[in-house]
């Protein structure tokens, strides 16, 4: 069984605070609405998005390497000389 990526409670708290501490307002008929706190994910263009993407991809790559070592995943062979590709 593969071990999942585990972050300490402090790190998780920091990420939750970054995601939950922003408030937004939208324009309706050129007038701003009352501010509200988004309840799902990041806003479009949020500078935190690329950072979180890198954390997730690093974790996925590590899990895939473990799966290949344990012969649980083999990837696919590409090109004439049969290079094995596990992640795209």
Phi and psi restraints in degrees (range 20) as a CNS / XPLOR table:
assign (resid 1 and name C) (resid 2 and name N)
       (resid 2 and name CA) (resid 2 and name C) 1.0 -78.2 20.0 2
assign (resid 2 and name N) (resid 2 and name CA)
       (resid 2 and name C) (resid 3 and name N) 1.0 141.5 20.0 2
assign (resid 2 and name C) (resid 3 and name N)
       (resid 3 and name CA) (resid 3 and name C) 1.0 -80.7 20.0 2
assign (resid 3 and name N) (resid 3 and name CA)
       (resid 3 and name C) (resid 4 and name N) 1.0 134.1 20.0 2
assign (resid 3 and name C) (resid 4 and name N)
       (resid 4 and name CA) (resid 4 and name C) 1.0 -81.3 20.0 2
assign (resid 4 and name N) (resid 4 and name CA)
       (resid 4 and name C) (resid 5 and name N) 1.0 159.6 20.0 2
assign (resid 4 and name C) (resid 5 and name N)
       (resid 5 and name CA) (resid 5 and name C) 1.0 -70.4 20.0 2
assign (resid 5 and name N) (resid 5 and name CA)
       (resid 5 and name C) (resid 6 and name N) 1.0 127.8 20.0 2
assign (resid 5 and name C) (resid 6 and name N)
       (resid 6 and name CA) (resid 6 and name C) 1.0 -120.5 20.0 2
assign (resid 6 and name N) (resid 6 and name CA)
       (resid 6 and name C) (resid 7 and name N) 1.0 129.6 20.0 2
assign (resid 6 and name C) (resid 7 and name N)
       (resid 7 and name CA) (resid 7 and name C) 1.0 -109.0 20.0 2
assign (resid 7 and name N) (resid 7 and name CA)
       (resid 7 and name C) (resid 8 and name N) 1.0 148.4 20.0 2
assign (resid 7 and name C) (resid 8 and name N)
       (resid 8 and name CA) (resid 8 and name C) 1.0 -69.1 20.0 2
assign (resid 8 and name N) (resid 8 and name CA)
       (resid 8 and name C) (resid 9 and name N) 1.0 159.3 20.0 2
assign (resid 8 and name C) (resid 9 and name N)
       (resid 9 and name CA) (resid 9 and name C) 1.0 -59.3 20.0 2
assign (resid 9 and name N) (resid 9 and name CA)
       (resid 9 and name C) (resid 10 and name N) 1.0 -34.5 20.0 2
assign (resid 9 and name C) (resid 10 and name N)
       (resid 10 and name CA) (resid 10 and name C) 1.0 -63.0 20.0 2
assign (resid 10 and name N) (resid 10 and name CA)
       (resid 10 and name C) (resid 11 and name N) 1.0 -46.0 20.0 2
assign (resid 10 and name C) (resid 11 and name N)
       (resid 11 and name CA) (resid 11 and name C) 1.0 -62.4 20.0 2
assign (resid 11 and name N) (resid 11 and name CA)
       (resid 11 and name C) (resid 12 and name N) 1.0 -46.0 20.0 2
assign (resid 11 and name C) (resid 12 and name N)
       (resid 12 and name CA) (resid 12 and name C) 1.0 -60.0 20.0 2
assign (resid 12 and name N) (resid 12 and name CA)
       (resid 12 and name C) (resid 13 and name N) 1.0 -40.9 20.0 2
assign (resid 12 and name C) (resid 13 and name N)
       (resid 13 and name CA) (resid 13 and name C) 1.0 -62.1 20.0 2
assign (resid 13 and name N) (resid 13 and name CA)
       (resid 13 and name C) (resid 14 and name N) 1.0 -40.7 20.0 2
assign (resid 13 and name C) (resid 14 and name N)
       (resid 14 and name CA) (resid 14 and name C) 1.0 -62.1 20.0 2
assign (resid 14 and name N) (resid 14 and name CA)
       (resid 14 and name C) (resid 15 and name N) 1.0 -46.7 20.0 2
assign (resid 14 and name C) (resid 15 and name N)
       (resid 15 and name CA) (resid 15 and name C) 1.0 -63.9 20.0 2
assign (resid 15 and name N) (resid 15 and name CA)
       (resid 15 and name C) (resid 16 and name N) 1.0 -43.9 20.0 2
assign (resid 15 and name C) (resid 16 and name N)
       (resid 16 and name CA) (resid 16 and name C) 1.0 -60.6 20.0 2
assign (resid 16 and name N) (resid 16 and name CA)
       (resid 16 and name C) (resid 17 and name N) 1.0 -39.8 20.0 2
assign (resid 16 and name C) (resid 17 and name N)
       (resid 17 and name CA) (resid 17 and name C) 1.0 -65.4 20.0 2
assign (resid 17 and name N) (resid 17 and name CA)
       (resid 17 and name C) (resid 18 and name N) 1.0 -41.3 20.0 2
assign (resid 17 and name C) (resid 18 and name N)
       (resid 18 and name CA) (resid 18 and name C) 1.0 -62.2 20.0 2
assign (resid 18 and name N) (resid 18 and name CA)
       (resid 18 and name C) (resid 19 and name N) 1.0 -40.1 20.0 2
assign (resid 18 and name C) (resid 19 and name N)
       (resid 19 and name CA) (resid 19 and name C) 1.0 -78.5 20.0 2
assign (resid 19 and name N) (resid 19 and name CA)
       (resid 19 and name C) (resid 20 and name N) 1.0 -31.0 20.0 2
assign (resid 19 and name C) (resid 20 and name N)
       (resid 20 and name CA) (resid 20 and name C) 1.0 -99.9 20.0 2
assign (resid 20 and name N) (resid 20 and name CA)
       (resid 20 and name C) (resid 21 and name N) 1.0 -3.5 20.0 2
assign (resid 20 and name C) (resid 21 and name N)
       (resid 21 and name CA) (resid 21 and name C) 1.0 -94.1 20.0 2
assign (resid 21 and name N) (resid 21 and name CA)
       (resid 21 and name C) (resid 22 and name N) 1.0 -5.3 20.0 2
assign (resid 21 and name C) (resid 22 and name N)
       (resid 22 and name CA) (resid 22 and name C) 1.0 -90.2 20.0 2
assign (resid 22 and name N) (resid 22 and name CA)
       (resid 22 and name C) (resid 23 and name N) 1.0 150.1 20.0 2
assign (resid 22 and name C) (resid 23 and name N)
       (resid 23 and name CA) (resid 23 and name C) 1.0 -125.7 20.0 2
assign (resid 23 and name N) (resid 23 and name CA)
       (resid 23 and name C) (resid 24 and name N) 1.0 153.4 20.0 2
assign (resid 23 and name C) (resid 24 and name N)
       (resid 24 and name CA) (resid 24 and name C) 1.0 -133.2 20.0 2
assign (resid 24 and name N) (resid 24 and name CA)
       (resid 24 and name C) (resid 25 and name N) 1.0 160.4 20.0 2
assign (resid 24 and name C) (resid 25 and name N)
       (resid 25 and name CA) (resid 25 and name C) 1.0 -139.2 20.0 2
assign (resid 25 and name N) (resid 25 and name CA)
       (resid 25 and name C) (resid 26 and name N) 1.0 145.1 20.0 2
assign (resid 25 and name C) (resid 26 and name N)
       (resid 26 and name CA) (resid 26 and name C) 1.0 -118.9 20.0 2
assign (resid 26 and name N) (resid 26 and name CA)
       (resid 26 and name C) (resid 27 and name N) 1.0 158.7 20.0 2
assign (resid 26 and name C) (resid 27 and name N)
       (resid 27 and name CA) (resid 27 and name C) 1.0 -92.8 20.0 2
assign (resid 27 and name N) (resid 27 and name CA)
       (resid 27 and name C) (resid 28 and name N) 1.0 127.3 20.0 2
assign (resid 27 and name C) (resid 28 and name N)
       (resid 28 and name CA) (resid 28 and name C) 1.0 -123.3 20.0 2
assign (resid 28 and name N) (resid 28 and name CA)
       (resid 28 and name C) (resid 29 and name N) 1.0 117.9 20.0 2
assign (resid 28 and name C) (resid 29 and name N)
       (resid 29 and name CA) (resid 29 and name C) 1.0 52.6 20.0 2
assign (resid 29 and name N) (resid 29 and name CA)
       (resid 29 and name C) (resid 30 and name N) 1.0 44.0 20.0 2
assign (resid 29 and name C) (resid 30 and name N)
       (resid 30 and name CA) (resid 30 and name C) 1.0 66.3 20.0 2
assign (resid 30 and name N) (resid 30 and name CA)
       (resid 30 and name C) (resid 31 and name N) 1.0 13.1 20.0 2
assign (resid 30 and name C) (resid 31 and name N)
       (resid 31 and name CA) (resid 31 and name C) 1.0 -119.3 20.0 2
assign (resid 31 and name N) (resid 31 and name CA)
       (resid 31 and name C) (resid 32 and name N) 1.0 133.5 20.0 2
assign (resid 31 and name C) (resid 32 and name N)
       (resid 32 and name CA) (resid 32 and name C) 1.0 -70.7 20.0 2
assign (resid 32 and name N) (resid 32 and name CA)
       (resid 32 and name C) (resid 33 and name N) 1.0 143.5 20.0 2
assign (resid 32 and name C) (resid 33 and name N)
       (resid 33 and name CA) (resid 33 and name C) 1.0 -83.4 20.0 2
assign (resid 33 and name N) (resid 33 and name CA)
       (resid 33 and name C) (resid 34 and name N) 1.0 173.7 20.0 2
assign (resid 33 and name C) (resid 34 and name N)
       (resid 34 and name CA) (resid 34 and name C) 1.0 -64.4 20.0 2
assign (resid 34 and name N) (resid 34 and name CA)
       (resid 34 and name C) (resid 35 and name N) 1.0 143.0 20.0 2
assign (resid 34 and name C) (resid 35 and name N)
       (resid 35 and name CA) (resid 35 and name C) 1.0 -66.3 20.0 2
assign (resid 35 and name N) (resid 35 and name CA)
       (resid 35 and name C) (resid 36 and name N) 1.0 146.9 20.0 2
assign (resid 35 and name C) (resid 36 and name N)
       (resid 36 and name CA) (resid 36 and name C) 1.0 -142.3 20.0 2
assign (resid 36 and name N) (resid 36 and name CA)
       (resid 36 and name C) (resid 37 and name N) 1.0 160.9 20.0 2
assign (resid 36 and name C) (resid 37 and name N)
       (resid 37 and name CA) (resid 37 and name C) 1.0 -99.1 20.0 2
assign (resid 37 and name N) (resid 37 and name CA)
       (resid 37 and name C) (resid 38 and name N) 1.0 122.2 20.0 2
assign (resid 37 and name C) (resid 38 and name N)
       (resid 38 and name CA) (resid 38 and name C) 1.0 -64.3 20.0 2
assign (resid 38 and name N) (resid 38 and name CA)
       (resid 38 and name C) (resid 39 and name N) 1.0 143.7 20.0 2
assign (resid 38 and name C) (resid 39 and name N)
       (resid 39 and name CA) (resid 39 and name C) 1.0 -105.0 20.0 2
assign (resid 39 and name N) (resid 39 and name CA)
       (resid 39 and name C) (resid 40 and name N) 1.0 -5.0 20.0 2
assign (resid 39 and name C) (resid 40 and name N)
       (resid 40 and name CA) (resid 40 and name C) 1.0 -134.9 20.0 2
assign (resid 40 and name N) (resid 40 and name CA)
       (resid 40 and name C) (resid 41 and name N) 1.0 123.8 20.0 2
assign (resid 40 and name C) (resid 41 and name N)
       (resid 41 and name CA) (resid 41 and name C) 1.0 61.3 20.0 2
assign (resid 41 and name N) (resid 41 and name CA)
       (resid 41 and name C) (resid 42 and name N) 1.0 -164.0 20.0 2
assign (resid 41 and name C) (resid 42 and name N)
       (resid 42 and name CA) (resid 42 and name C) 1.0 -94.5 20.0 2
assign (resid 42 and name N) (resid 42 and name CA)
       (resid 42 and name C) (resid 43 and name N) 1.0 154.9 20.0 2
assign (resid 42 and name C) (resid 43 and name N)
       (resid 43 and name CA) (resid 43 and name C) 1.0 -78.8 20.0 2
assign (resid 43 and name N) (resid 43 and name CA)
       (resid 43 and name C) (resid 44 and name N) 1.0 154.0 20.0 2
assign (resid 43 and name C) (resid 44 and name N)
       (resid 44 and name CA) (resid 44 and name C) 1.0 -60.0 20.0 2
assign (resid 44 and name N) (resid 44 and name CA)
       (resid 44 and name C) (resid 45 and name N) 1.0 130.4 20.0 2
assign (resid 44 and name C) (resid 45 and name N)
       (resid 45 and name CA) (resid 45 and name C) 1.0 83.9 20.0 2
assign (resid 45 and name N) (resid 45 and name CA)
       (resid 45 and name C) (resid 46 and name N) 1.0 4.2 20.0 2
assign (resid 45 and name C) (resid 46 and name N)
       (resid 46 and name CA) (resid 46 and name C) 1.0 -62.2 20.0 2
assign (resid 46 and name N) (resid 46 and name CA)
       (resid 46 and name C) (resid 47 and name N) 1.0 129.5 20.0 2
assign (resid 46 and name C) (resid 47 and name N)
       (resid 47 and name CA) (resid 47 and name C) 1.0 -65.5 20.0 2
assign (resid 47 and name N) (resid 47 and name CA)
       (resid 47 and name C) (resid 48 and name N) 1.0 -14.1 20.0 2
assign (resid 47 and name C) (resid 48 and name N)
       (resid 48 and name CA) (resid 48 and name C) 1.0 -77.6 20.0 2
assign (resid 48 and name N) (resid 48 and name CA)
       (resid 48 and name C) (resid 49 and name N) 1.0 -22.6 20.0 2
assign (resid 48 and name C) (resid 49 and name N)
       (resid 49 and name CA) (resid 49 and name C) 1.0 -57.4 20.0 2
assign (resid 49 and name N) (resid 49 and name CA)
       (resid 49 and name C) (resid 50 and name N) 1.0 -49.0 20.0 2
assign (resid 49 and name C) (resid 50 and name N)
       (resid 50 and name CA) (resid 50 and name C) 1.0 -62.7 20.0 2
assign (resid 50 and name N) (resid 50 and name CA)
       (resid 50 and name C) (resid 51 and name N) 1.0 -36.7 20.0 2
assign (resid 50 and name C) (resid 51 and name N)
       (resid 51 and name CA) (resid 51 and name C) 1.0 -63.0 20.0 2
assign (resid 51 and name N) (resid 51 and name CA)
       (resid 51 and name C) (resid 52 and name N) 1.0 -48.0 20.0 2
assign (resid 51 and name C) (resid 52 and name N)
       (resid 52 and name CA) (resid 52 and name C) 1.0 -65.6 20.0 2
assign (resid 52 and name N) (resid 52 and name CA)
       (resid 52 and name C) (resid 53 and name N) 1.0 -35.5 20.0 2
assign (resid 52 and name C) (resid 53 and name N)
       (resid 53 and name CA) (resid 53 and name C) 1.0 -60.4 20.0 2
assign (resid 53 and name N) (resid 53 and name CA)
       (resid 53 and name C) (resid 54 and name N) 1.0 -44.3 20.0 2
assign (resid 53 and name C) (resid 54 and name N)
       (resid 54 and name CA) (resid 54 and name C) 1.0 -63.8 20.0 2
assign (resid 54 and name N) (resid 54 and name CA)
       (resid 54 and name C) (resid 55 and name N) 1.0 -40.0 20.0 2
assign (resid 54 and name C) (resid 55 and name N)
       (resid 55 and name CA) (resid 55 and name C) 1.0 -61.1 20.0 2
assign (resid 55 and name N) (resid 55 and name CA)
       (resid 55 and name C) (resid 56 and name N) 1.0 -45.8 20.0 2
assign (resid 55 and name C) (resid 56 and name N)
       (resid 56 and name CA) (resid 56 and name C) 1.0 -65.4 20.0 2
assign (resid 56 and name N) (resid 56 and name CA)
       (resid 56 and name C) (resid 57 and name N) 1.0 -43.4 20.0 2
assign (resid 56 and name C) (resid 57 and name N)
       (resid 57 and name CA) (resid 57 and name C) 1.0 -67.5 20.0 2
assign (resid 57 and name N) (resid 57 and name CA)
       (resid 57 and name C) (resid 58 and name N) 1.0 -36.4 20.0 2
assign (resid 57 and name C) (resid 58 and name N)
       (resid 58 and name CA) (resid 58 and name C) 1.0 -63.0 20.0 2
assign (resid 58 and name N) (resid 58 and name CA)
       (resid 58 and name C) (resid 59 and name N) 1.0 -43.1 20.0 2
assign (resid 58 and name C) (resid 59 and name N)
       (resid 59 and name CA) (resid 59 and name C) 1.0 -63.8 20.0 2
assign (resid 59 and name N) (resid 59 and name CA)
       (resid 59 and name C) (resid 60 and name N) 1.0 -43.7 20.0 2
assign (resid 59 and name C) (resid 60 and name N)
       (resid 60 and name CA) (resid 60 and name C) 1.0 -62.5 20.0 2
assign (resid 60 and name N) (resid 60 and name CA)
       (resid 60 and name C) (resid 61 and name N) 1.0 -43.1 20.0 2
assign (resid 60 and name C) (resid 61 and name N)
       (resid 61 and name CA) (resid 61 and name C) 1.0 -61.5 20.0 2
assign (resid 61 and name N) (resid 61 and name CA)
       (resid 61 and name C) (resid 62 and name N) 1.0 -41.0 20.0 2
assign (resid 61 and name C) (resid 62 and name N)
       (resid 62 and name CA) (resid 62 and name C) 1.0 -63.4 20.0 2
assign (resid 62 and name N) (resid 62 and name CA)
       (resid 62 and name C) (resid 63 and name N) 1.0 -43.2 20.0 2
assign (resid 62 and name C) (resid 63 and name N)
       (resid 63 and name CA) (resid 63 and name C) 1.0 -63.9 20.0 2
assign (resid 63 and name N) (resid 63 and name CA)
       (resid 63 and name C) (resid 64 and name N) 1.0 -38.6 20.0 2
assign (resid 63 and name C) (resid 64 and name N)
       (resid 64 and name CA) (resid 64 and name C) 1.0 -66.7 20.0 2
assign (resid 64 and name N) (resid 64 and name CA)
       (resid 64 and name C) (resid 65 and name N) 1.0 -40.2 20.0 2
assign (resid 64 and name C) (resid 65 and name N)
       (resid 65 and name CA) (resid 65 and name C) 1.0 -60.4 20.0 2
assign (resid 65 and name N) (resid 65 and name CA)
       (resid 65 and name C) (resid 66 and name N) 1.0 -42.1 20.0 2
assign (resid 65 and name C) (resid 66 and name N)
       (resid 66 and name CA) (resid 66 and name C) 1.0 -63.0 20.0 2
assign (resid 66 and name N) (resid 66 and name CA)
       (resid 66 and name C) (resid 67 and name N) 1.0 -42.3 20.0 2
assign (resid 66 and name C) (resid 67 and name N)
       (resid 67 and name CA) (resid 67 and name C) 1.0 -64.0 20.0 2
assign (resid 67 and name N) (resid 67 and name CA)
       (resid 67 and name C) (resid 68 and name N) 1.0 -39.0 20.0 2
assign (resid 67 and name C) (resid 68 and name N)
       (resid 68 and name CA) (resid 68 and name C) 1.0 -65.9 20.0 2
assign (resid 68 and name N) (resid 68 and name CA)
       (resid 68 and name C) (resid 69 and name N) 1.0 -44.1 20.0 2
assign (resid 68 and name C) (resid 69 and name N)
       (resid 69 and name CA) (resid 69 and name C) 1.0 -59.9 20.0 2
assign (resid 69 and name N) (resid 69 and name CA)
       (resid 69 and name C) (resid 70 and name N) 1.0 -37.2 20.0 2
assign (resid 69 and name C) (resid 70 and name N)
       (resid 70 and name CA) (resid 70 and name C) 1.0 -88.4 20.0 2
assign (resid 70 and name N) (resid 70 and name CA)
       (resid 70 and name C) (resid 71 and name N) 1.0 8.1 20.0 2
assign (resid 70 and name C) (resid 71 and name N)
       (resid 71 and name CA) (resid 71 and name C) 1.0 59.9 20.0 2
assign (resid 71 and name N) (resid 71 and name CA)
       (resid 71 and name C) (resid 72 and name N) 1.0 34.3 20.0 2
assign (resid 71 and name C) (resid 72 and name N)
       (resid 72 and name CA) (resid 72 and name C) 1.0 -97.5 20.0 2
assign (resid 72 and name N) (resid 72 and name CA)
       (resid 72 and name C) (resid 73 and name N) 1.0 -12.3 20.0 2
assign (resid 72 and name C) (resid 73 and name N)
       (resid 73 and name CA) (resid 73 and name C) 1.0 -152.1 20.0 2
assign (resid 73 and name N) (resid 73 and name CA)
       (resid 73 and name C) (resid 74 and name N) 1.0 139.7 20.0 2
assign (resid 73 and name C) (resid 74 and name N)
       (resid 74 and name CA) (resid 74 and name C) 1.0 -122.7 20.0 2
assign (resid 74 and name N) (resid 74 and name CA)
       (resid 74 and name C) (resid 75 and name N) 1.0 -6.8 20.0 2
assign (resid 74 and name C) (resid 75 and name N)
       (resid 75 and name CA) (resid 75 and name C) 1.0 73.0 20.0 2
assign (resid 75 and name N) (resid 75 and name CA)
       (resid 75 and name C) (resid 76 and name N) 1.0 -159.5 20.0 2
assign (resid 75 and name C) (resid 76 and name N)
       (resid 76 and name CA) (resid 76 and name C) 1.0 -132.9 20.0 2
assign (resid 76 and name N) (resid 76 and name CA)
       (resid 76 and name C) (resid 77 and name N) 1.0 152.7 20.0 2
assign (resid 76 and name C) (resid 77 and name N)
       (resid 77 and name CA) (resid 77 and name C) 1.0 -90.3 20.0 2
assign (resid 77 and name N) (resid 77 and name CA)
       (resid 77 and name C) (resid 78 and name N) 1.0 132.0 20.0 2
assign (resid 77 and name C) (resid 78 and name N)
       (resid 78 and name CA) (resid 78 and name C) 1.0 -126.3 20.0 2
assign (resid 78 and name N) (resid 78 and name CA)
       (resid 78 and name C) (resid 79 and name N) 1.0 155.0 20.0 2
assign (resid 78 and name C) (resid 79 and name N)
       (resid 79 and name CA) (resid 79 and name C) 1.0 64.7 20.0 2
assign (resid 79 and name N) (resid 79 and name CA)
       (resid 79 and name C) (resid 80 and name N) 1.0 174.5 20.0 2
assign (resid 79 and name C) (resid 80 and name N)
       (resid 80 and name CA) (resid 80 and name C) 1.0 -64.2 20.0 2
assign (resid 80 and name N) (resid 80 and name CA)
       (resid 80 and name C) (resid 81 and name N) 1.0 -35.4 20.0 2
assign (resid 80 and name C) (resid 81 and name N)
       (resid 81 and name CA) (resid 81 and name C) 1.0 -88.5 20.0 2
assign (resid 81 and name N) (resid 81 and name CA)
       (resid 81 and name C) (resid 82 and name N) 1.0 4.6 20.0 2
assign (resid 81 and name C) (resid 82 and name N)
       (resid 82 and name CA) (resid 82 and name C) 1.0 73.1 20.0 2
assign (resid 82 and name N) (resid 82 and name CA)
       (resid 82 and name C) (resid 83 and name N) 1.0 39.9 20.0 2
assign (resid 82 and name C) (resid 83 and name N)
       (resid 83 and name CA) (resid 83 and name C) 1.0 -65.5 20.0 2
assign (resid 83 and name N) (resid 83 and name CA)
       (resid 83 and name C) (resid 84 and name N) 1.0 131.3 20.0 2
assign (resid 83 and name C) (resid 84 and name N)
       (resid 84 and name CA) (resid 84 and name C) 1.0 -89.2 20.0 2
assign (resid 84 and name N) (resid 84 and name CA)
       (resid 84 and name C) (resid 85 and name N) 1.0 125.1 20.0 2
assign (resid 84 and name C) (resid 85 and name N)
       (resid 85 and name CA) (resid 85 and name C) 1.0 -114.9 20.0 2
assign (resid 85 and name N) (resid 85 and name CA)
       (resid 85 and name C) (resid 86 and name N) 1.0 120.8 20.0 2
assign (resid 85 and name C) (resid 86 and name N)
       (resid 86 and name CA) (resid 86 and name C) 1.0 -97.6 20.0 2
assign (resid 86 and name N) (resid 86 and name CA)
       (resid 86 and name C) (resid 87 and name N) 1.0 -31.1 20.0 2
assign (resid 86 and name C) (resid 87 and name N)
       (resid 87 and name CA) (resid 87 and name C) 1.0 -131.3 20.0 2
assign (resid 87 and name N) (resid 87 and name CA)
       (resid 87 and name C) (resid 88 and name N) 1.0 143.0 20.0 2
